[in-house]
Amino acid sequence: MAFNAVLSSASPSSTSLASHPQPTHHRRRSARRALALPPLPTAADLSVDFVNFPATLAVVGGGSLAALAAALSLTDPERRRQQQAQEVGGSDKDVVREYFNNTGFERWKKIYGESTDGVNKVQLDIRLGHSKTVENAILMLKDGRPLTGVTVCDAGCGTGSLAIPLAREGAIVSASDISAAMVSEARRQAEEALDGGGEGVAMPAFQVKDLEGLEGKYDTVVCLDVLIHYPREKAEGMITHLASLAENRLVLSFAPKTFYYDLLKRLGELFPGPSKATRAYLHSESDVERALKKVGWSVRRRGFINTQFYFANLIEAAPDSAMAAAAAAAAAE
């Protein structure tokens, strides 16, 4: 089956960002089309009011760039973020935990679910984007080989959208999330989906843990759409920690930080919706790759998933030693 996203392989000797899977002319056309109704940078809830946003953007767009810059300068998203942290008495992590145990849990359970009742166009589109990321991650992991007996750590499992199909493929899955509500729902869905799943299908081991608290060794570690909750200075530490848990592969998806997506994020912060959400951090591909290189890992393959309201980079990384061995074996053939 072909990937929904464009996927490219990086050679062991070079993982240049110049070989990004999306051509420049395509990105420009997509950007022009999207300006009518800017997309969310990722599957994180930025609480944008999509009812009033297009009209407001049209007014701003009808003016000058100076007017847009002035409007952005008047926003103070950091003040709102600090207020969120103060209300729950802690840091970013406490905000994320509080959100996904309450308002965020109800919202994302609905978005990640199958029913269309009460799910608006934006949420359905985000559901599609996330499902594409999960599908592509599984294809990346299988790589033409069965997953039977492969140990996988699903870091930030949400409601089990990745853990359950991996278990169905025969993988031995350890799934965790910072939200107890999410873990409880993931366990419920897994029990329902995998009951009588057949020989070789093991129930995922679910636990409530944040990324920093994860321990053990796994063949593969997967972390999808989670780095958006970590600022740049913390994301590098998270990537380092996740790589330390993986013996062979690390698969990450994250919201790309480009001028265009960063501008859309700032515009979204101009018009916060009625319910509060977590902080949203975009990450440049070069920063992620630099963090991997510091611990002796390199990008093996990369892809880009996008729908109208969802954008994510998907990368697979491996230890440099493993990539060198694979290159030597390929050369020998």
Phi, psi and omega in degrees: 000135180283150178291146173290328178260155175289131182233133180233154178262144176254130180289155181301331184269347183206131175231048184300137178288352178294340180265038179299140187292342183257117182300151183300316182296328178290319179299321182293318178296318180298319181297318181295319180294321187288341184296340178295324178209092188302141181277161169290146181290338180198189180277023176265149183275110178266006179054043177279138176276094185282356175280314183265345187299312183300318181294319179295317180296324179296322178295314179296318181295334179286344179268208183258167175298329179297321179295320178296316179297320179296320180297317180294325182291339181278347180280151177222069182298331181296324178296318177296321180295318179295323178296319177302313182297320180294324182294329179259001174071037180194209188259190175308317183299320180292324177297314180298314181299313181298316183296312184279357171264351184229253183304313182297324180298312181298319182293312185281335171298320179290317181294316182280353183282194182249337181287149177257001180293123177073012180255120183277178184300317181296314181295321177296322180292320177295321176302316179297315180298315180295320180295325176296319179298316178298314181299314181292325178296319179295316178298322178297318181290320181291314175048039179081004181237152178290154179261007182305122177081356180283130180275129183229132173260117177263096185271111185087060191283345182058229181266015174093017184297335175259318185301319184293309178294330176295317178297322179296332178279357178099002179288152174265105192254131169249115186243135183220158176205152179290339183263121177296326180294319179295315181298318179298318179291321178297318179296318179298314181294324180293318180297323180287319185280328188255001179300121182069031183294346177105176182295137178087359179257114181251142178295132176301148176268109183265143176209153178267107179205146172275174185299320182296333184273357182290141180224170175104183178230137182223153174299316185223140173241132179237135179220101186254129173055038180247327184298345178298340180271358183243128176292167185306316185292338178262334183299321180299318178295323179294318179296318177301316181293316180297321178295327180292339180272342186261138178267328186233322186215148174228124180243126183231144166234144183205157179285124184288139177262105174229169180302317183295310182291326178294321178296317179297322179296315178297320177297319178299325181288343175293331188231069180295141179283184184289336180251145183279149178232180179278169174294150180235122182243130175266153182227135178283147180298325180294324178294317179296316181294323179296319178297321179293318182297328180297334180252017175080028178244154177225153178288127179266314178217156180215154179212170179224122180251131176211142168234195183293325185240014184222131177222134179205138168273140178235123180231149172243126180240156180216157177300143180304323181297321180291321180290324178294319179295320180294322179294320179294319180294321179295322179293324181292331179287000000 
